[in-house]
Amino acid sequence: MITNFKQISPALLDALRRNPKLVALALELDRQILDTSFGPLQVRTRMKKQLDRLTVHEREFFYKRNAGLINQILARESRSRLFDRKPENIADPEFDEALLAERDSANELCLDRADHLHRLLCDEPWETSTPLCRAINGGADIGGVLECGPARFLTVVEVRDVSIELGRISEDDLRLKLDSGTIDYEDVNSGDLPCSLRGFAALRDFYKDASSRGDALLLYETWYPPLLHS
């Protein structure tokens, strides 16, 4: 499962809080079926936009590598039911389309197995009571069910507080915590520590950037990232 982070303006967050049904639209998580030479491929709107920027050869390579994989996911009954839940894209006359346009330049981050990193940061798997522990699993729910539950949001103030706390620790601090046995958790101990440390550095930089811009954040989980790479 992929944990996704999207920087948004405070104005866009206010608009989404007024009408949470627009969250899926703002995240471009509405889906469409592409008819490829390797079979039908279900993609999100944001993925389709990125595919349109590729060359014909690059798109064909992507289809070859991923059409089968995504269709295998859809074939699993438990997961296919999640894909069948169509996000609601309901127009709102009060929603300023200029706000949605900002999403094209907003920074985003995708972390695989972010549960490992959360455990390293917070010791407890579901802890979210402190700014540090809200970095990955925090935020208030907003909108309906997407692929893996509703999206969550962090306000500008919460983003700033998380950034401050992330800036107070280092990769060495996390490595020492694991090496000292402070954390005794099988999933973390069997995880890829270098990957988790790289994820931490990316997360710290992402929050620092969001805080410097005065942005809020949307957090949400998906089965695969916005664009699958070879």
Secondary structure as UniProt FT lines:
FT   STRAND          2..8
FT   HELIX           10..18
FT   HELIX           20..22
FT   HELIX           23..26
FT   TURN            27..28
FT   STRAND          31..36
FT   TURN            37..38
FT   STRAND          39..44
FT   HELIX           45..52
FT   HELIX           56..75
FT   HELIX           77..83
FT   TURN            93..94
FT   HELIX           97..101
FT   HELIX           102..104
FT   STRAND          108..112
FT   HELIX           114..122
FT   TURN            125..126
FT   TURN            131..133
FT   HELIX           134..137
FT   STRAND          140..142
FT   STRAND          151..154
FT   HELIX           156..166
FT   TURN            167..168
FT   HELIX           171..179
FT   TURN            180..181
FT   HELIX           186..189
FT   HELIX           193..213
FT   STRAND          216..222
//
